[in-house]
Amino acid sequence: GVRGFHNHKLELYSEGSSQRNTLTREKKEDIKKMEASMTQPKRMRKSLNDNYDDHHNMKQVYNETSKVRLQRLGGIKPMQWTLKESQKLEYFVECEFNIDRHTNQQA
């Protein structure tokens, strides 16, 4: 059993507990499909709770969508990916600043 003093009542049900109510492979696949179709996280959570009769919290959904996004972007974070793609498209122009604070573009 659980021993010691607590400043709150112990939970009677495991609903919403991330330790007892982990995401299964099937649920992770559903999140992956919903993330690909740009579904909002709160709608993902509602769908999981309705379809599986479980009660997952938003942290679980956010963590899984973050993993899916990281995998989709080749292991780099979204901002890093954006900068990398911008460089490929030559979006950035190389500049040099003079002492008099005027900018000279380099060709």
C-alpha positions in Angstrom: 0.0 0.0 0.0 0.8 3.7 0.1 2.4 5.0 3.3 3.1 8.4 4.6 1.3 11.7 4.8 -0.3 13.5 1.8 -1.8 16.9 1.5 -4.6 15.6 -0.7 -6.8 12.6 -0.9 -5.5 9.7 -3.0 -7.2 9.1 -6.3 -9.9 6.5 -6.4 -9.9 6.1 -10.1 -7.0 5.9 -12.6 -8.8 8.2 -15.1 -6.4 10.9 -16.3 -3.4 9.3 -14.6 -0.6 9.3 -17.1 1.2 6.5 -15.4 -1.8 4.1 -15.3 -3.4 5.3 -18.5 -0.5 5.3 -21.0 -1.0 5.6 -24.7 -1.0 2.3 -26.6 0.5 1.8 -30.0 -3.0 2.0 -31.6 -3.7 5.4 -29.8 -0.3 6.7 -30.9 -1.1 5.8 -34.5 -4.4 7.6 -34.2 -2.6 10.7 -32.9 -0.2 10.5 -35.8 -3.0 10.4 -38.3 -4.8 13.3 -36.6 -1.6 15.4 -36.4 -1.1 14.8 -40.2 -4.6 16.2 -40.8 -3.9 19.3 -38.7 -6.3 18.3 -35.9 -6.2 20.6 -32.9 -4.8 18.8 -29.7 -8.0 19.4 -27.7 -10.0 17.6 -30.5 -7.4 14.8 -30.5 -7.9 14.3 -26.8 -11.7 14.3 -27.1 -11.5 11.7 -29.9 -9.2 9.5 -27.9 -11.4 9.7 -24.9 -14.6 9.0 -26.9 -13.2 6.2 -29.0 -11.3 4.3 -26.3 -13.4 5.2 -23.3 -10.3 6.4 -21.5 -9.4 9.8 -20.0 -6.1 11.1 -21.3 -4.7 14.4 -20.4 -3.5 17.2 -22.7 0.1 16.6 -21.7 0.0 13.1 -23.2 -1.4 14.4 -26.4 1.1 17.3 -26.6 4.1 15.0 -25.9 3.0 12.5 -28.6 2.3 15.2 -31.2 5.8 16.6 -30.5 7.4 13.2 -31.0 5.5 12.8 -34.3 6.5 16.2 -35.5 10.1 15.7 -34.6 10.1 12.4 -36.5 8.4 13.9 -39.5 11.0 16.7 -39.6 13.9 14.3 -39.6 14.9 14.7 -36.0 15.2 18.5 -35.9 12.9 21.0 -34.2 10.4 23.0 -36.2 12.4 26.3 -36.0 15.6 24.6 -37.1 13.7 22.9 -40.0 12.3 26.3 -41.0 15.7 27.9 -41.1 17.2 25.0 -43.0 14.4 25.1 -45.7 14.8 28.9 -45.9 18.4 28.6 -46.7 17.7 26.0 -49.4 15.3 28.5 -51.0 17.9 31.2 -50.7 15.5 33.3 -48.6 18.3 34.9 -46.6 20.7 37.5 -48.0 24.1 37.7 -46.6 24.8 41.2 -45.2 27.7 43.0 -43.6 27.4 46.0 -41.3 29.8 48.9 -41.5 30.9 51.1 -38.6 28.6 53.9 -39.8 25.7 51.4 -39.4 24.8 51.3 -43.1 24.2 47.9 -44.6 26.0 46.7 -47.7 24.6 43.7 -49.5 27.1 41.2 -50.9 26.4 39.7 -54.2 
